[in-house]
């Protein structure tokens, strides 16, 4: 189980959705994501809701069946909802103008699977496309929230090299210890 009951309740709450919207909208306003965007691992859809207001076409890829059904019911008329793994994406090479993921990579159980997601993001992007997102960093509160969860926190120091090995260039990683890591990278054109 990737998320315990308390974690699931928090991430499906209106308070969390409001927090995501408040933080994500200004960040997205600074980025050009293009016309066909893929979101990996939207979970309960707080980030999806924000993305739908700023991108012309959105596809979401969610591995959890229950979350996929929830996303279809909530956003299926405005986004393509696909159930599947980010490590083995069911999309053609070069399809998307941008790939994004927010606060989900720490739920990927191994570094190898995270790296597979990075490689797949590079594969499905068209040349010049952007891969960007964010994830939480380890803190006492974060650890408590994840008791019984899958928790494999990104190492901000090694992330640039990992993204470069996946095929990206112009990699930027900004980390605030015990808070967040924000990253962006471009598929060579």
C-alpha positions, 0 to 999 in steps of 0.5 A, a space after each residue: 500500500 503506497 499510502 496509509 489511511 491518514 495520508 489518504 485522508 489528508 491528500 483527498 481533503 479540501 484543505 490540501 486541494 486549496 494548499 496545492 492550488 495556492 502554491 502551484 498556480 504561481 509556479 505554473 504561471 512561470 512555465 510554458 508547458 505547451 499544448 499537450 501535457 502529461 501528468 504522472 501520478 495525480 493521485 486524488 487530482 488536486 494538481 490535475 484540477 489546477 493544471 486543467 485551468 492552465 493547459 489546453 490538453 491534459 492526459 493523466 497517468 495514474 497507477 492506482 485503480 481506485 484513484 484512476 476511477 475517481 479521476 475519471 469521474 471527476 475530470 474525465 470530461 476534461 482530461 484523458 485518464 489512463 491507468 498505468 505505470 510511469 515506468 512503462 508508459 503506454 504512449 508513443 514516443 515524442 507525443 507530449 510537449 511537457 511531462 509533470 509530476 508533483 509530490 509523487 516520486 517519493 511513493 515510487 519504491 526504488 531508485 531504479 523505478 524512479 529512474 525508469 520514470 525519468 527515462 520514460 518521461 524523456 521518451 514520451 516528450 517531443 524534442 525541446 519538451 520540458 519535464 518538471 515537478 516537485 517532491 517533498 523532502 525528508 522531515 520529522 513531520 513528513 516521516 510521521 505522515 508516511 508511517 506504513 507508506 512507501 517512502 523513497 525520498 529524492 536525493 536532491 544532490 544526485 537528481 541532476 545526474 539522474 535526469 541527465 542519464 535519463 536523456 535530459 539537458 538544461 537540468 535545474 534542481 532547487 531544494 529547500 532541505 526538510 521541505 521541497 525539491 523542485 526540478 525542471 529539465 529539457 529533452 534535447 531538440 
